[in-house]
Amino acid sequence: MAPTGFLQAPRTGITIPTVMQLEKSGMIPRGSETILLVEPDPETRKLAAFMLCKQGYEVLEARNGGEAFQVFQERGSSVDLLLTEALMSEVNGHELARLLGVKQPRLRVVFISDSNYAHLTQRVARRKKLVFLERPFTMRLLANKVRQALDGTSNRVAHAAAQASYG
């Protein structure tokens, strides 16, 4: 059950504040950049896209690495941030970041992972100074991590992900 003033998405467990709660706090960072969101779970993807759009971002959605490549081919030069699931079939998030980073070296990256794999992803993220977001997350945490990556306060460009491994 979500606390008063918040909504909780079924199945994902992601908690988001209501508009009234957001207006009270006034502390969630906003932006106007373009984000490529790669998330296999449709519910999580739609909810994250909704949260980011509410903060002013343009969000391009993809279900997997293949779709992300297609979207990037069409809009790559306008994509400022890759927000991707770290562990996916086909192409994992680290490999996707590396491949897209070759095409656009200024691309920033935030990796998403659930708590079952958080220790692995966090270790890689800390070592390579990449930004990591653990599920479940709130709108505030998502917005803060995105802003942190875009502002470069703790994020290297995407090609740093090429050096990342789970070893």
C-alpha positions as CSV (number, residue, x, y, z in Angstrom):
1,M,0.0,0.0,0.0
2,A,1.4,3.4,-1.0
3,P,1.6,6.2,1.6
4,T,-1.0,9.0,1.5
5,G,-0.3,11.3,-1.5
6,F,1.3,8.5,-3.5
7,L,0.2,5.9,-6.1
8,Q,1.7,2.5,-6.5
9,A,1.8,0.7,-9.8
10,P,0.5,-2.8,-9.8
11,R,3.2,-5.5,-10.4
12,T,6.2,-3.1,-10.6
13,G,5.9,-1.8,-7.1
14,I,7.0,1.6,-8.3
15,T,5.6,4.4,-6.1
16,I,4.8,7.8,-7.6
17,P,3.6,10.9,-5.9
18,T,0.3,12.4,-6.9
19,V,0.3,15.8,-8.6
20,M,-0.7,17.4,-5.2
21,Q,2.2,15.7,-3.5
22,L,4.7,16.9,-6.2
23,E,3.4,20.5,-5.9
24,K,3.9,20.4,-2.2
25,S,7.6,19.4,-2.4
26,G,8.6,21.4,-5.5
27,M,12.0,19.7,-5.3
28,I,12.0,17.3,-8.2
29,P,14.4,18.4,-11.0
30,R,13.0,19.0,-14.4
31,G,14.6,19.0,-17.9
32,S,13.9,19.3,-21.6
33,E,16.4,16.8,-22.9
34,T,15.6,13.7,-25.0
35,I,15.8,10.3,-23.3
36,L,15.9,6.9,-24.9
37,L,14.2,4.5,-22.5
38,V,14.9,0.8,-23.0
39,E,12.9,-1.4,-20.7
40,P,11.5,-4.9,-21.6
41,D,8.6,-4.7,-19.1
42,P,5.8,-2.7,-20.6
43,E,4.3,-1.6,-17.3
44,T,7.6,-0.3,-16.0
45,R,8.5,1.3,-19.3
46,K,5.2,3.2,-19.6
47,L,5.3,4.3,-16.0
48,A,8.9,5.6,-16.2
49,A,8.0,7.4,-19.5
50,F,5.0,9.0,-17.8
51,M,7.1,10.2,-14.9
52,L,9.8,11.6,-17.2
53,C,7.3,13.3,-19.5
54,K,5.8,15.0,-16.4
55,Q,9.2,16.4,-15.7
56,G,9.5,17.9,-19.1
57,Y,11.6,15.4,-20.9
58,E,11.0,14.0,-24.4
59,V,10.9,10.2,-24.1
60,L,11.6,7.7,-26.8
61,E,10.6,4.2,-25.9
62,A,12.1,0.8,-26.8
63,R,11.4,-2.7,-25.6
64,N,14.8,-4.1,-26.3
65,G,18.2,-3.5,-27.8
66,G,17.0,-4.1,-31.4
67,E,14.2,-1.5,-31.0
68,A,16.7,0.9,-29.3
69,F,19.0,0.7,-32.3
70,Q,16.1,1.5,-34.7
71,V,15.1,4.5,-32.6
72,F,18.7,5.6,-32.3
73,Q,19.1,5.4,-36.1
74,E,16.2,7.7,-36.6
75,R,16.8,10.1,-33.7
76,G,20.3,9.4,-32.4
77,S,21.7,12.9,-32.8
78,S,18.9,14.3,-30.5
79,V,19.2,11.6,-27.8
80,D,20.9,13.0,-24.7
81,L,20.5,10.1,-22.3
82,L,20.2,6.4,-22.5
83,L,18.0,5.0,-19.6
84,T,18.3,1.3,-20.0
85,E,17.7,-2.0,-18.1
86,A,21.1,-3.3,-17.3
87,L,20.3,-7.0,-17.8
88,M,18.4,-7.8,-20.9
89,S,18.4,-10.8,-23.3
90,E,19.8,-10.1,-26.8
91,V,21.9,-7.1,-25.9
92,N,22.5,-6.1,-22.3
93,G,22.4,-2.5,-21.2
94,H,26.2,-2.2,-21.0
95,E,26.7,-3.5,-24.5
96,L,23.9,-1.2,-25.8
97,A,25.5,1.8,-24.1
98,R,28.9,0.9,-25.7
99,L,27.5,0.5,-29.2
100,L,25.4,3.7,-29.0
101,G,28.3,5.5,-27.4
102,V,30.5,4.8,-30.4
103,K,27.9,6.6,-32.6
104,Q,27.4,9.4,-30.1
105,P,30.3,9.8,-27.6
106,R,28.5,12.6,-25.6
107,L,25.6,10.2,-24.8
108,R,24.9,9.9,-21.0
109,V,23.7,6.6,-19.4
110,V,21.6,5.5,-16.5
111,F,21.4,1.7,-15.8
112,I,18.3,0.3,-14.2
113,S,18.2,-3.0,-12.4
114,D,16.0,-4.7,-9.8
115,S,17.2,-5.5,-6.3
116,N,18.1,-9.1,-7.2
117,Y,21.0,-7.9,-9.4
118,A,21.6,-4.6,-7.8
119,H,24.9,-5.6,-6.1
120,L,26.4,-6.5,-9.5
121,T,25.2,-3.4,-11.4
122,Q,26.1,-1.1,-8.5
123,R,29.6,-2.5,-8.4
124,V,30.1,-1.9,-12.1
125,A,28.5,1.5,-11.9
126,R,30.7,2.7,-9.0
127,R,33.8,1.4,-10.6
128,K,33.1,3.1,-13.9
129,K,31.4,6.2,-12.4
130,L,28.2,5.4,-14.2
131,V,24.7,6.2,-12.8
132,F,22.6,3.3,-11.4
133,L,18.9,3.3,-10.5
134,E,17.6,0.4,-8.5
135,R,13.9,-0.8,-8.8
136,P,11.5,0.0,-7.3
137,F,12.1,3.7,-7.6
138,T,10.1,6.8,-6.9
139,M,9.5,9.7,-9.3
140,R,11.9,11.9,-7.3
141,L,14.7,9.3,-7.4
142,L,14.3,8.7,-11.1
143,A,14.3,12.5,-11.8
144,N,17.4,12.9,-9.6
145,K,19.4,10.1,-11.2
146,V,18.5,11.4,-14.7
147,R,19.5,14.9,-13.8
148,Q,22.7,13.7,-12.2
149,A,23.7,11.9,-15.4
150,L,22.7,14.7,-17.7
151,D,24.6,17.3,-15.6
152,G,27.6,15.0,-15.5
153,T,28.0,15.1,-11.8
154,S,28.7,11.4,-11.5
155,N,28.5,10.1,-15.1
156,R,30.9,9.4,-17.8
157,V,29.9,9.3,-21.4
158,A,28.5,6.1,-22.8
159,H,31.8,4.7,-24.1
160,A,32.9,4.2,-20.5
161,A,30.3,1.5,-20.4
162,A,32.4,-0.4,-22.9
163,Q,34.9,-1.0,-20.2
164,A,32.2,-2.2,-17.7
165,S,31.9,-5.9,-17.0
166,Y,30.4,-8.0,-14.3
167,G,33.7,-9.6,-13.5
